[in-house]
C-alpha cells in the first residue's frame, strides 16, 4: 500500500487530499503515470515537470524507487514573496 498526499492547489483542484493505493509502481514516475490515467486534470497536474514530489517527507525525483508502505506527496512549486 502506498499513501499518496496532495497539497495546496493540487488538493483543491483534484478534490482529493489523499489516497491509499495498492500499486505495483516501482518508481515515482510509474506512480505518476498510473495516477495520470485517472483523467486529464490528473495528467495535467502530475505530468507537469514543475510538480514537486517527496517520498517519506524527503524531496526526490521521478526516478526514486518506491516500496510498500511509502508516503508520496505531490505539491505545486513554491513561490516566495
Backbone as JSON, one array per atom type, in Angstrom:
{
  "sequence": "XXXXXXXXXXXXXXXXXXXXXXXXXXXXXXXXXXXXXXXXXXXXXXXXXXXXXXXXXXXXXXXXXXXXXXXXXXXXXXXXX",
  "N": [[0.84, -1.17, 0.0], [0.59, 2.18, -0.85], [0.68, 5.41, 0.35], [-0.71, 8.31, -0.83], [-0.41, 11.76, -1.01], [-1.85, 14.99, -1.51], [-1.21, 18.43, -1.86], [-1.95, 21.91, -1.14], [-2.9, 23.88, -3.91], [-3.2, 21.66, -5.56], [-4.59, 19.77, -4.09], [-7.03, 21.07, -3.88], [-7.79, 21.42, -6.59], [-7.99, 18.77, -7.49], [-9.86, 17.8, -5.81], [-9.2, 16.11, -3.74], [-7.44, 14.9, -1.01], [-5.91, 12.79, -0.13], [-4.88, 9.43, -0.96], [-5.04, 5.89, -0.69], [-3.24, 3.46, -2.1], [-3.1, 0.29, -3.66], [-0.56, -0.37, -5.3], [1.57, -1.28, -7.99], [3.57, 0.25, -8.84], [6.9, 0.95, -9.36], [8.5, 3.14, -9.24], [8.57, 6.72, -8.69], [7.92, 8.0, -11.06], [6.47, 5.99, -12.45], [4.29, 5.79, -10.75], [3.19, 8.34, -11.06], [2.36, 8.12, -13.75], [0.43, 6.12, -13.49], [-1.48, 7.41, -11.86], [-2.07, 9.58, -13.52], [-3.63, 8.43, -15.43], [-6.17, 8.63, -14.51], [-7.52, 10.79, -15.52], [-7.8, 13.88, -17.46], [-7.25, 16.23, -15.91], [-5.78, 15.16, -13.76], [-3.63, 14.2, -15.21], [-2.58, 16.6, -16.27], [-1.7, 17.88, -13.92], [0.02, 15.98, -12.6], [1.92, 15.24, -14.51], [3.21, 17.53, -15.08], [6.26, 19.09, -15.28], [7.04, 20.8, -13.3], [5.86, 20.04, -10.99], [6.3, 19.19, -7.64], [7.74, 16.58, -5.62], [7.73, 14.43, -2.82], [9.07, 11.71, -1.04], [8.33, 9.86, 1.68], [8.63, 12.18, 3.2], [10.9, 13.39, 2.19], [12.37, 15.36, -0.22], [12.43, 14.44, -3.64], [13.21, 12.85, -6.82], [11.69, 11.85, -9.98], [12.78, 9.39, -10.51], [13.05, 8.04, -8.17], [12.87, 5.13, -6.19], [10.07, 3.21, -5.18], [8.53, 1.68, -2.34], [6.46, -0.74, -0.66], [4.31, 0.71, 1.7], [5.34, 3.26, 1.61], [5.09, 6.86, 1.71], [3.92, 9.2, -0.47], [4.09, 12.46, -1.57], [2.61, 15.09, -3.37], [3.02, 18.35, -4.6], [2.48, 21.77, -5.59], [4.86, 24.0, -7.23], [6.69, 26.18, -5.11], [6.43, 29.6, -4.44], [8.14, 32.57, -3.62], [7.89, 35.64, -1.77]],
  "CA": [[0.0, 0.0, 0.0], [1.29, 3.46, -0.92], [-0.16, 6.54, 0.73], [-0.44, 9.45, -1.72], [-0.96, 13.0, -0.48], [-1.88, 16.15, -2.41], [-1.2, 19.63, -1.06], [-2.21, 23.25, -1.67], [-3.86, 23.96, -5.02], [-3.45, 20.34, -6.13], [-5.66, 19.17, -3.29], [-8.27, 21.75, -4.24], [-8.15, 21.15, -7.99], [-8.35, 17.35, -7.65], [-10.87, 17.47, -4.79], [-8.67, 14.9, -3.11], [-6.26, 15.22, -0.22], [-5.06, 11.61, -0.02], [-5.32, 8.14, -1.48], [-4.27, 4.71, -0.29], [-3.24, 2.66, -3.32], [-2.38, -0.96, -3.87], [0.08, -0.06, -6.57], [2.8, -2.01, -8.31], [4.51, 1.23, -9.37], [8.21, 0.79, -8.75], [9.17, 4.45, -9.14], [7.66, 7.87, -8.66], [7.46, 8.19, -12.44], [5.43, 5.0, -12.74], [3.11, 6.18, -9.96], [2.6, 9.49, -11.75], [1.66, 7.62, -14.93], [-0.76, 5.41, -13.01], [-2.45, 8.41, -11.41], [-2.45, 10.4, -14.67], [-4.66, 7.7, -16.18], [-7.48, 8.94, -13.91], [-8.2, 11.83, -16.29], [-6.99, 14.98, -17.99], [-6.77, 17.11, -14.85], [-4.73, 14.41, -13.08], [-2.48, 14.18, -16.12], [-2.03, 17.94, -16.32], [-1.01, 18.17, -12.67], [1.08, 15.04, -12.24], [2.98, 15.15, -15.52], [3.86, 18.84, -15.19], [7.63, 18.92, -14.76], [7.22, 21.69, -12.15], [5.28, 19.41, -9.8], [7.28, 18.72, -6.66], [7.36, 15.31, -5.01], [8.51, 13.96, -1.68], [8.8, 10.34, -0.61], [8.61, 9.76, 3.12], [8.96, 13.53, 3.64], [12.19, 13.8, 1.65], [12.24, 15.76, -1.62], [13.07, 13.45, -4.5], [12.97, 12.95, -8.26], [10.82, 10.82, -10.54], [13.48, 8.11, -10.57], [13.08, 7.43, -6.84], [12.24, 3.81, -6.08], [9.02, 3.13, -4.18], [8.32, 0.41, -1.64], [5.21, -0.85, 0.07], [4.32, 1.49, 2.94], [5.86, 4.61, 1.39], [4.18, 8.0, 1.61], [4.34, 10.05, -1.58], [3.36, 13.72, -1.54], [2.72, 15.95, -4.54], [2.61, 19.72, -4.34], [2.9, 22.71, -6.63], [6.07, 24.76, -6.93], [6.52, 27.23, -4.1], [6.99, 30.89, -4.83], [8.39, 33.46, -2.49], [7.4, 36.99, -1.99]],
  "C": [[0.89, 1.24, 0.0], [0.29, 4.55, -0.56], [0.26, 7.72, -0.13], [-1.16, 10.67, -1.15], [-0.87, 14.11, -1.53], [-2.02, 17.4, -1.56], [-1.55, 20.87, -1.87], [-3.21, 23.2, -2.83], [-4.14, 22.6, -5.65], [-4.59, 19.65, -5.4], [-7.0, 19.77, -3.7], [-8.72, 21.39, -5.65], [-8.6, 19.71, -8.21], [-9.48, 16.93, -6.73], [-10.48, 16.19, -4.06], [-7.45, 15.29, -2.29], [-5.35, 14.01, -0.03], [-5.73, 10.38, -0.6], [-4.47, 7.06, -0.84], [-4.37, 3.74, -1.47], [-2.5, 1.35, -3.16], [-1.77, -0.82, -5.26], [1.33, -0.9, -6.75], [3.85, -1.06, -8.9], [5.84, 1.13, -8.62], [8.98, 2.09, -8.57], [8.11, 5.54, -9.05], [7.09, 8.11, -10.05], [6.33, 7.24, -12.8], [4.15, 5.32, -11.97], [2.42, 7.37, -10.59], [1.8, 9.04, -12.97], [0.37, 6.91, -14.54], [-1.85, 6.39, -12.59], [-2.94, 9.27, -12.57], [-3.54, 9.74, -15.5], [-6.07, 7.96, -15.63], [-8.21, 10.05, -14.66], [-7.28, 12.98, -16.65], [-6.44, 15.9, -16.9], [-5.64, 16.45, -14.08], [-3.45, 14.42, -13.92], [-1.79, 15.53, -16.16], [-1.2, 18.25, -15.07], [0.21, 17.27, -12.48], [2.21, 14.96, -13.26], [3.63, 16.5, -15.8], [5.24, 18.73, -14.56], [7.91, 19.83, -13.57], [6.64, 21.1, -10.86], [6.39, 18.87, -8.91], [6.78, 17.44, -6.0], [8.31, 15.0, -3.86], [8.09, 12.52, -1.38], [9.26, 10.23, 0.84], [9.21, 11.06, 3.65], [10.35, 14.0, 3.23], [11.99, 14.14, 0.17], [13.03, 14.79, -2.5], [12.73, 13.72, -5.96], [12.1, 11.78, -8.72], [11.48, 9.44, -10.58], [13.53, 7.38, -9.22], [12.3, 6.12, -6.82], [11.24, 3.83, -4.94], [8.92, 1.73, -3.6], [6.97, 0.44, -0.95], [5.33, -0.09, 1.39], [4.83, 2.9, 2.79], [4.73, 5.63, 1.37], [4.74, 8.91, 0.53], [3.46, 11.3, -1.58], [3.66, 14.54, -2.79], [2.26, 17.34, -4.16], [3.15, 20.64, -5.41], [4.2, 23.42, -6.25], [5.75, 25.9, -5.96], [7.15, 28.51, -4.62], [7.15, 31.75, -3.59], [7.86, 34.84, -2.76], [7.76, 37.93, -0.88]]
}
